[in-house]
Amino acid sequence: MVFIRSFLKTQHSSDESHLLTSVKYNLKQLLESEAPLIVLDADLTECKRSIFSYGVEDIQSLNYQLGKNIFTSRIKSLIDNFEYRIENVEINILTNDDKSNAISFIISGDLVDGQEFQLNSKLNISDFSLSMENEIV
């Protein structure tokens, strides 16, 4: 038992459930990944949930010129396709006053265990890093 624990990271927050920690990790990996530049036929519905479409498509187009509705729908569909432990996903973009090359948004929803959550997220477009802070509702 002690041998195995030496390879595992210690959990910093005891308030956070293991499920939420796992979901946050998966969301971070998903949103920091770039999807392959492959055009898939619309009839290949299962490919939308495969490695062929894992990650954010076209990183360069992730900016406010897309429009808030397009950005939120892309992120929501990604989460719906690759994170089944979240129900009722909602994405809300926050106003960015500091003029940085980042998009601030909130991911909220219900975990399958019934716990509501809200993640204040910031996606930096220049190095494609994502930071998340959770607020347990």
Rosetta blueprint (number, residue, H / E / L):
1 M L
2 V H
3 F H
4 I H
5 R H
6 S L
7 F L
8 L L
9 K L
10 T L
11 Q L
12 H L
13 S L
14 S L
15 D L
16 E L
17 S L
18 H H
19 L H
20 L H
21 T H
22 S H
23 V H
24 K H
25 Y H
26 N H
27 L H
28 K H
29 Q H
30 L H
31 L H
32 E L
33 S L
34 E E
35 A L
36 P L
37 L L
38 I L
39 V L
40 L L
41 D L
42 A L
43 D L
44 L L
45 T H
46 E H
47 C H
48 K H
49 R H
50 S L
51 I H
52 F H
53 S H
54 Y L
55 G L
56 V E
57 E L
58 D L
59 I H
60 Q H
61 S H
62 L L
63 N L
64 Y H
65 Q H
66 L H
67 G L
68 K H
69 N H
70 I H
71 F H
72 T H
73 S H
74 R H
75 I H
76 K H
77 S H
78 L H
79 I H
80 D H
81 N H
82 F H
83 E L
84 Y L
85 R L
86 I E
87 E E
88 N E
89 V E
90 E E
91 I E
92 N E
93 I E
94 L L
95 T L
96 N L
97 D L
98 D L
99 K L
100 S L
101 N L
102 A E
103 I E
104 S E
105 F E
106 I E
107 I E
108 S E
109 G E
110 D E
111 L E
112 V L
113 D L
114 G L
115 Q L
116 E E
117 F E
118 Q E
119 L E
120 N E
121 S E
122 K E
123 L E
124 N E
125 I L
126 S L
127 D L
128 F L
129 S E
130 L E
131 S E
132 M E
133 E E
134 N E
135 E E
136 I E
137 V L
